[in-house]
Amino acid sequence: MGFEYLVLDTGAIIKGNGLNLHLLTNKLVTISEVLAEIRDSKSRDLLNSIPHDIEIMIPCNESMKFVIEFSKKTGDYSSLSSTDLKLIALTHTLEVKSSGGSHLRTEPVSSIRKQSNDKKTVKPNEVITNNNNTNTDSPIIKSNEELTDDIIKGVINDIINLSIKSN
């Protein structure tokens, strides 16, 4: 299988996107707070239809401290719930456990500068990307929310492609 662990968030279960994630791993994990957020019967049914057990884990204290400090440096701390912080910390815990963590960034990228005459500074929660339909001198600034949507779409496409290749 592809991943040693796959950490589940509430959104994947509520939206039904978690149904095929078992194809990527034998080990689905989450925190108890995520399961507590799933209250409606439709989402509970979706959760119960996942063919693997979901292991409840607790992030280590070092990862919690790391994630809290890192999120404060990026300016994201105030917008993250305690469940979000714990889930990110669990992901950090598992990554450090399986890969050692030396490849993980220890400090956030503070800002990105647009390469132009006006040297506009982009906030830490924005990233400049070039859209294929525009001139490279006209970058598009995307917020974290837009980038997250792009990443989710990419992951879903990757899962679909993996499912097609395995058939």
C-alpha positions, 0 to 999 in steps of 0.5 A, spaced: 500 500 500 502 507 499 502 510 506 504 507 512 498 511 516 493 515 513 490 521 518 483 522 517 479 529 519 472 530 520 471 533 513 473 527 509 468 523 513 462 528 513 463 529 505 464 522 504 471 523 501 474 518 506 470 512 503 476 510 498 482 512 503 483 505 505 485 503 498 491 507 500 493 504 506 492 499 511 492 503 517 487 509 518 488 513 524 485 519 527 484 523 534 478 522 538 475 529 537 474 528 530 470 522 531 466 526 536 465 531 531 461 526 527 454 527 529 449 526 524 446 519 522 449 520 514 456 521 516 456 516 522 453 511 516 459 513 512 464 512 517 461 505 519 462 503 511 469 504 511 472 497 511 478 498 515 478 500 523 480 507 525 485 507 530 484 512 535 491 515 537 494 521 541 499 526 538 506 526 543 507 532 547 513 534 543 509 534 536 503 538 540 508 544 542 512 544 535 505 545 532 503 550 536 509 554 536 509 553 528 502 555 527 503 562 531 509 563 527 505 563 521 499 567 524 495 561 523 494 559 531 488 563 532 484 560 526 486 553 528 481 549 533 484 545 538 482 539 534 485 542 528 492 542 532 491 535 535 490 532 528 496 536 525 500 534 531 498 527 530 500 527 523 507 530 525 508 525 530 507 519 525 511 522 520 517 523 525 516 516 528 516 513 521 521 518 517 525 521 523 523 528 521 529 531 519 526 533 512 520 537 515 521 544 516 523 547 522 521 554 521 516 557 516 517 561 510 516 568 512 514 571 506 514 571 498 516 577 494 513 578 487 519 578 482 517 585 479 518 593 480 513 594 485 516 588 490 510 587 493 510 583 499 505 577 500 503 575 507 505 568 509 498 565 508 498 567 501 502 564 495 504 567 488 503 562 483 503 563 475 496 561 472 498 558 465 493 562 462 496 569 463 503 572 462 508 570 467 509 577 469 502 577 472 502 572 478 496 570 481 496 571 489 492 565 492 489 565 499 490 558 504 483 557 502 484 557 495 491 553 496 487 548 500 482 547 495 487 546 489 491 541 494 484 537 495 483 537 488 490 534 486 489 529 492 482 526 489 485 526 482 491 522 485 486 517 488 482 516 482 488 515 478 491 510 483 484 507 483 484 506 475 492 504 475 490 498 480 484 496 476 
